Structure formats: C-alpha cells, structure tokens
Amino acid sequence: MMIRIAEIEIDSNYFEQYTNILQAESRASVKLEPGVICIYPMYQKENPTQVRLLEIYADKEAYESHLKTAHFLEYKTSTLKMVKALRLIEMKAIDPGTMKEIFKKLGP
C-alpha cells in the first residue's frame, strides 16, 4: 500500500473553481481506477485555502498509473495557476489491518 498526504495552498481567487475541479478528479479516480483506494480532499475550516488530500493507493504501480490518467492530467494542467504551494508527504500505516474496518463502517 502507498499512503500520502498532499498539502496544497490555493490562491483564494480560485478556491471555488479549484475545489470543483478537485472534487471531479477525486471522484473519477476512486470510481474508475481499481488501484486507487482513497483520494479524500478536505480543507482547513479556519483557513479554506489550505487543502489536504488523504491518498491511499494499492501500491506504487497504482499511483504511477493514476498519474497518467486523463482525469488526473486534466486536473493537474487546469489548476496550475491556482496552486500556490504543494507538499507531498509519504506516510506509513501504523495499523493497516484497521483500514478494512474503517471502510466497512461507511457501509453501502
């Protein structure tokens, strides 16, 4: 499994446009790509231009495949001027077995 947190700072002039594009991309990724387990976008309540993504991929190959998809490339190229800063943080699960239970709780 490959897990990361993306820390993204958005230009406030583009916030609504950016979040619409990001939402479409994350939905397409989860729906269309079997190796994308989770792309969960969120923003800080007190500072909405600070966007965070929890990204979980089945493996590194799934991540690399994701980077080549039409929906990701559209997201990346259409938001370039909107992103002020991007930091990708590689993470390691402490208890990967619990993840199945988390997703079960979400239900159908």
MDTraj code that builds the backbone (N, CA, C; nanometers):
import mdtraj as md
import numpy as np

residues = "MET MET ILE ARG ILE ALA GLU ILE GLU ILE ASP SER ASN TYR PHE GLU GLN TYR THR ASN ILE LEU GLN ALA GLU SER ARG ALA SER VAL LYS LEU GLU PRO GLY VAL ILE CYS ILE TYR PRO MET TYR GLN LYS GLU ASN PRO THR GLN VAL ARG LEU LEU GLU ILE TYR ALA ASP LYS GLU ALA TYR GLU SER HIS LEU LYS THR ALA HIS PHE LEU GLU TYR LYS THR SER THR LEU LYS MET VAL LYS ALA LEU ARG LEU ILE GLU MET LYS ALA ILE ASP PRO GLY THR MET LYS GLU ILE PHE LYS LYS LEU GLY PRO".split()
xyz = np.array([
    [0.0835, -0.1168, 0.0000],
    [0.0000, 0.0000, 0.0000],
    [0.0890, 0.1245, 0.0000],
    [0.0420, 0.2283, -0.0670],
    [0.1122, 0.3562, -0.0694],
    [0.0180, 0.4622, -0.0138],
    [0.0636, 0.5340, 0.0882],
    [-0.0195, 0.6350, 0.1545],
    [0.0569, 0.7666, 0.1553],
    [-0.0165, 0.8729, 0.1306],
    [0.0456, 1.0045, 0.1391],
    [-0.0585, 1.1081, 0.1754],
    [-0.0077, 1.2198, 0.2246],
    [-0.0904, 1.3373, 0.2477],
    [-0.0349, 1.4471, 0.1591],
    [-0.1226, 1.5074, 0.0800],
    [-0.0836, 1.6211, -0.0023],
    [-0.1298, 1.7477, 0.0688],
    [-0.0360, 1.8382, 0.0913],
    [-0.0678, 1.9682, 0.1493],
    [-0.0628, 2.0700, 0.0355],
    [-0.1749, 2.1354, 0.0101],
    [-0.1858, 2.2259, -0.1040],
    [-0.2386, 2.3601, -0.0556],
    [-0.1726, 2.4664, -0.0981],
    [-0.2221, 2.6010, -0.0704],
    [-0.2767, 2.6571, -0.2013],
    [-0.4005, 2.7037, -0.1958],
    [-0.4701, 2.7524, -0.3138],
    [-0.4794, 2.9045, -0.3100],
    [-0.4658, 2.9669, -0.4243],
    [-0.4903, 3.1108, -0.4371],
    [-0.6385, 3.1335, -0.4070],
    [-0.6679, 3.2219, -0.3131],
    [-0.8069, 3.2435, -0.2698],
    [-0.8982, 3.2888, -0.3832],
    [-0.8433, 3.3489, -0.4869],
    [-0.9237, 3.3914, -0.6016],
    [-0.9808, 3.2738, -0.6800],
    [-0.9224, 3.1565, -0.6624],
    [-0.9626, 3.0384, -0.7393],
    [-1.0246, 2.9284, -0.6528],
    [-1.0520, 2.9567, -0.5267],
    [-1.0924, 2.8498, -0.4347],
    [-1.2106, 2.7676, -0.4864],
    [-1.3188, 2.8306, -0.5210],
    [-1.4375, 2.7559, -0.5650],
    [-1.4098, 2.6773, -0.6930],
    [-1.3448, 2.7401, -0.7878],
    [-1.3116, 2.6721, -0.9135],
    [-1.2199, 2.5525, -0.8867],
    [-1.1191, 2.5735, -0.8023],
    [-1.0262, 2.4654, -0.7705],
    [-1.0983, 2.3480, -0.7043],
    [-1.1800, 2.3759, -0.6044],
    [-1.2458, 2.2660, -0.5327],
    [-1.3411, 2.1888, -0.6236],
    [-1.4044, 2.2551, -0.7178],
    [-1.4913, 2.1854, -0.8138],
    [-1.4101, 2.0900, -0.9014],
    [-1.2958, 2.1375, -0.9490],
    [-1.2094, 2.0535, -1.0329],
    [-1.1537, 1.9369, -0.9514],
    [-1.1088, 1.9642, -0.8309],
    [-1.0538, 1.8597, -0.7440],
    [-1.1590, 1.7543, -0.7101],
    [-1.2799, 1.7981, -0.6819],
    [-1.3860, 1.7027, -0.6492],
    [-1.4131, 1.6091, -0.7670],
    [-1.4193, 1.6634, -0.8871],
    [-1.4429, 1.5799, -1.0054],
    [-1.3279, 1.4805, -1.0248],
    [-1.2047, 1.5269, -1.0045],
    [-1.0886, 1.4391, -1.0230],
    [-1.0848, 1.3288, -0.9183],
    [-1.1095, 1.3623, -0.7939],
    [-1.1024, 1.2595, -0.6893],
    [-1.2132, 1.1554, -0.7066],
    [-1.3320, 1.1998, -0.7442],
    [-1.4413, 1.1045, -0.7690],
    [-1.4090, 1.0105, -0.8840],
    [-1.3577, 1.0664, -0.9936],
    [-1.3228, 0.9834, -1.1097],
    [-1.2134, 0.8836, -1.0731],
    [-1.1157, 0.9270, -0.9976],
    [-1.0046, 0.8390, -0.9601],
    [-1.0532, 0.7184, -0.8808],
    [-1.1371, 0.7426, -0.7807],
    [-1.1871, 0.6338, -0.6969],
    [-1.2815, 0.5426, -0.7767],
    [-1.3631, 0.6031, -0.8594],
    [-1.4620, 0.5255, -0.9350],
    [-1.3992, 0.4439, -1.0477],
    [-1.3040, 0.5015, -1.1191],
    [-1.2523, 0.4398, -1.2410],
    [-1.1240, 0.3595, -1.2243],
    [-1.0502, 0.3830, -1.1169],
    [-0.9203, 0.3195, -1.1014],
    [-0.9217, 0.2185, -0.9861],
    [-0.9120, 0.0896, -1.0177],
    [-0.9167, -0.0125, -0.9124],
    [-0.8065, 0.0033, -0.8075],
    [-0.6912, 0.0561, -0.8449],
    [-0.5802, 0.0699, -0.7523],
    [-0.5854, 0.1939, -0.6645],
    [-0.6828, 0.2812, -0.6912],
    [-0.7000, 0.3994, -0.6069],
    [-0.8008, 0.3634, -0.4980],
    [-0.7530, 0.3472, -0.3778],
    [-0.8390, 0.3114, -0.2653],
    [-0.9092, 0.4343, -0.2110],
    [-0.8355, 0.5462, -0.2044],
    [-0.8915, 0.6666, -0.1455],
    [-0.8193, 0.7897, -0.1983],
    [-0.8942, 0.8870, -0.2410],
    [-0.8438, 1.0235, -0.2563],
    [-0.9509, 1.1087, -0.1898],
    [-0.9196, 1.1525, -0.0697],
    [-1.0175, 1.2218, 0.0133],
    [-0.9737, 1.3668, 0.0350],
    [-1.0323, 1.4599, -0.0424],
    [-0.9947, 1.6003, -0.0283],
    [-1.0705, 1.6696, 0.0847],
    [-1.0019, 1.7620, 0.1500],
    [-1.0628, 1.8407, 0.2571],
    [-0.9873, 1.9722, 0.2685],
    [-1.0454, 2.0669, 0.3414],
    [-0.9737, 2.1923, 0.3655],
    [-0.9893, 2.2325, 0.5107],
    [-0.8958, 2.3163, 0.5565],
    [-0.8988, 2.3604, 0.6951],
    [-1.0176, 2.4530, 0.7158],
    [-1.0958, 2.4248, 0.8160],
    [-1.2167, 2.5013, 0.8450],
    [-1.1856, 2.6500, 0.8661],
    [-1.0804, 2.6790, 0.9386],
    [-1.0440, 2.8176, 0.9696],
    [-0.9624, 2.8847, 0.8593],
    [-0.9120, 2.8046, 0.7654],
    [-0.8268, 2.8582, 0.6593],
    [-0.8509, 2.7781, 0.5319],
    [-0.9611, 2.8042, 0.4613],
    [-1.0037, 2.7198, 0.3490],
    [-0.9067, 2.7091, 0.2321],
    [-0.8123, 2.8004, 0.2198],
    [-0.7163, 2.7880, 0.1096],
    [-0.6110, 2.6811, 0.1373],
    [-0.6127, 2.6241, 0.2570],
    [-0.5226, 2.5148, 0.2932],
    [-0.5959, 2.3823, 0.2719],
    [-0.5699, 2.3198, 0.1590],
    [-0.6359, 2.1956, 0.1188],
    [-0.5442, 2.0789, 0.1531],
    [-0.6050, 1.9709, 0.1968],
    [-0.5303, 1.8485, 0.2245],
    [-0.5996, 1.7321, 0.1546],
    [-0.5192, 1.6387, 0.1060],
    [-0.5722, 1.5165, 0.0449],
    [-0.5133, 1.3971, 0.1179],
    [-0.5979, 1.3051, 0.1563],
    [-0.5514, 1.1751, 0.2017],
    [-0.5568, 1.0851, 0.0796],
    [-0.4424, 1.0345, 0.0388],
    [-0.4334, 0.9493, -0.0795],
    [-0.3873, 0.8102, -0.0374],
    [-0.4627, 0.7082, -0.0775],
    [-0.4242, 0.5701, -0.0495],
    [-0.4344, 0.4921, -0.1800],
    [-0.3237, 0.4315, -0.2178],
    [-0.3158, 0.3518, -0.3401],
    [-0.2821, 0.2081, -0.3034],
    [-0.3269, 0.1147, -0.3843],
    [-0.2990, -0.0266, -0.3588],
    [-0.1485, -0.0519, -0.3540],
    [-0.0744, 0.0164, -0.4409],
    [0.0705, 0.0026, -0.4464],
    [0.1278, 0.1151, -0.5316],
    [0.2584, 0.1174, -0.5434],
    [0.3256, 0.2234, -0.6192],
    [0.2849, 0.2210, -0.7671],
    [0.2631, 0.1030, -0.8218],
    [0.2222, 0.0912, -0.9618],
    [0.0854, 0.1564, -0.9851],
    [-0.0048, 0.1411, -0.8893],
    [-0.1368, 0.2047, -0.9000],
    [-0.1227, 0.3565, -0.8990],
    [-0.0327, 0.4067, -0.8154],
    [-0.0073, 0.5509, -0.8105],
    [0.0498, 0.5993, -0.9434],
    [0.1498, 0.5294, -0.9946],
    [0.2115, 0.5690, -1.1211],
    [0.1121, 0.5635, -1.2362],
    [0.0240, 0.4662, -1.2355],
    [-0.0817, 0.4563, -1.3363],
    [-0.1783, 0.5741, -1.3244],
    [-0.2110, 0.6104, -1.2003],
    [-0.3006, 0.7233, -1.1735],
    [-0.2486, 0.8521, -1.2369],
    [-0.1186, 0.8733, -1.2287],
    [-0.0580, 0.9957, -1.2816],
    [-0.0723, 1.0099, -1.4331],
    [-0.1023, 0.8997, -1.5014],
    [-0.1145, 0.9001, -1.6475],
    [-0.2585, 0.9077, -1.6964],
    [-0.3552, 0.9073, -1.6047],
    [-0.4960, 0.9072, -1.6469],
    [-0.5385, 1.0440, -1.6992],
    [-0.6374, 1.0423, -1.7865],
    [-0.6882, 1.1669, -1.8445],
    [-0.7436, 1.2606, -1.7374],
    [-0.8172, 1.2054, -1.6401],
    [-0.8766, 1.2921, -1.5378],
    [-0.7703, 1.3569, -1.4485],
    [-0.6622, 1.2840, -1.4160],
    [-0.5568, 1.3458, -1.3354],
    [-0.4827, 1.4520, -1.4163],
    [-0.4498, 1.4214, -1.5406],
    [-0.3776, 1.5181, -1.6238],
    [-0.4611, 1.6443, -1.6466],
    [-0.5907, 1.6295, -1.6614],
    [-0.6801, 1.7460, -1.6752],
    [-0.6779, 1.8288, -1.5474],
    [-0.6875, 1.7629, -1.4330],
    [-0.6806, 1.8321, -1.3045],
    [-0.5485, 1.9081, -1.2922],
    [-0.4387, 1.8403, -1.3180],
    [-0.3057, 1.8987, -1.2989],
    [-0.2852, 2.0212, -1.3879],
    [-0.3202, 2.0099, -1.5154],
    [-0.2969, 2.1216, -1.6071],
    [-0.3948, 2.2367, -1.5846],
    [-0.5173, 2.2067, -1.5479],
    [-0.6165, 2.3134, -1.5323],
    [-0.6050, 2.3882, -1.3997],
    [-0.5291, 2.3354, -1.3053],
    [-0.5170, 2.4017, -1.1748],
    [-0.3787, 2.4614, -1.1487],
    [-0.2891, 2.4537, -1.2442],
    [-0.1520, 2.5020, -1.2225],
    [-0.1471, 2.6446, -1.1690],
    [-0.2244, 2.7346, -1.2274],
    [-0.2200, 2.8753, -1.1845],
    [-0.2900, 2.8978, -1.0505],
    [-0.3656, 2.7990, -1.0037],
    [-0.4420, 2.8124, -0.8793],
    [-0.3632, 2.7702, -0.7563],
    [-0.2628, 2.6863, -0.7760],
    [-0.1868, 2.6284, -0.6652],
    [-0.0670, 2.7171, -0.6328],
    [-0.0632, 2.7637, -0.5085],
    [0.0484, 2.8465, -0.4630],
    [0.1618, 2.7611, -0.4061],
    [0.1262, 2.6482, -0.3448],
    [0.2279, 2.5603, -0.2850],
    [0.1744, 2.4179, -0.2797],
    [0.2655, 2.3221, -0.2944],
    [0.2307, 2.1802, -0.2897],
    [0.3416, 2.1060, -0.2169],
    [0.3009, 2.0254, -0.1207],
    [0.3955, 1.9408, -0.0469],
    [0.3348, 1.8013, -0.0375],
    [0.4089, 1.7005, -0.0802],
    [0.3633, 1.5620, -0.0753],
    [0.4393, 1.4901, 0.0353],
    [0.3644, 1.4338, 0.1305],
    [0.4242, 1.3697, 0.2474],
    [0.3931, 1.2205, 0.2432],
    [0.4969, 1.1397, 0.2314],
    [0.4799, 0.9956, 0.2308],
    [0.4516, 0.9492, 0.3736],
    [0.3530, 0.8621, 0.3889],
    [0.3115, 0.8139, 0.5197],
    [0.3245, 0.6613, 0.5257],
    [0.3286, 0.6093, 0.6463],
    [0.3317, 0.4648, 0.6705],
    [0.2245, 0.4324, 0.7725],
    [0.1375, 0.3372, 0.7407],
    [0.0294, 0.2986, 0.8311],
    [0.0855, 0.2296, 0.9546],
    [0.0345, 0.2669, 1.0690],
    [0.0729, 0.2017, 1.1939],
    [-0.0057, 0.0723, 1.2113],
    [-0.1332, 0.0745, 1.1721],
    [-0.2200, -0.0424, 1.1873],
    [-0.3030, -0.0625, 1.0599],
    [-0.2412, -0.1143, 0.9533],
    [-0.3130, -0.1286, 0.8267],
    [-0.4339, -0.2220, 0.8350],
    [-0.4356, -0.3129, 0.9287],
    [-0.5485, -0.4044, 0.9421],
    [-0.6788, -0.3346, 0.9781],
    [-0.6682, -0.2238, 1.0477],
    [-0.7878, -0.1499, 1.0888],
    [-0.8558, -0.0803, 0.9707],
    [-0.7820, -0.0553, 0.8633],
    [-0.8388, 0.0168, 0.7499],
    [-0.9643, -0.0522, 0.6955],
    [-0.9628, -0.1831, 0.6871],
    [-1.0803, -0.2550, 0.6374],
    [-1.2020, -0.2271, 0.7249],
    [-1.1807, -0.2198, 0.8543],
    [-1.2907, -0.1916, 0.9470],
    [-1.3446, -0.0497, 0.9283],
    [-1.2548, 0.0439, 0.9033],
    [-1.2966, 0.1828, 0.8809],
    [-1.3893, 0.1892, 0.7601],
    [-1.3489, 0.1295, 0.6501],
    [-1.4292, 0.1356, 0.5288],
    [-1.5591, 0.0565, 0.5430],
    [-1.5592, -0.0510, 0.6218],
    [-1.6828, -0.1262, 0.6461],
    [-1.7860, -0.0379, 0.7162],
    [-1.7413, 0.0446, 0.8083],
    [-1.8321, 0.1309, 0.8847],
    [-1.9041, 0.2317, 0.7954],
    [-1.8442, 0.2655, 0.6837],
    [-1.9086, 0.3600, 0.5914],
    [-2.0324, 0.2984, 0.5269],
    [-2.0330, 0.1670, 0.5155],
    [-2.1484, 0.0967, 0.4597],
    [-2.1688, 0.1215, 0.3107],
    [-2.2787, 0.0622, 0.2604],
    [-2.3057, 0.0754, 0.1160],
    [-2.3540, 0.2147, 0.0776],
])
top = md.Topology()
chain = top.add_chain()
for i, resn in enumerate(residues, 1):
    res = top.add_residue(resn, chain, resSeq=i)
    for name in ("N", "CA", "C"):
        top.add_atom(name, md.element.get_by_symbol(name[0]), res)
traj = md.Trajectory(xyz[None], top)
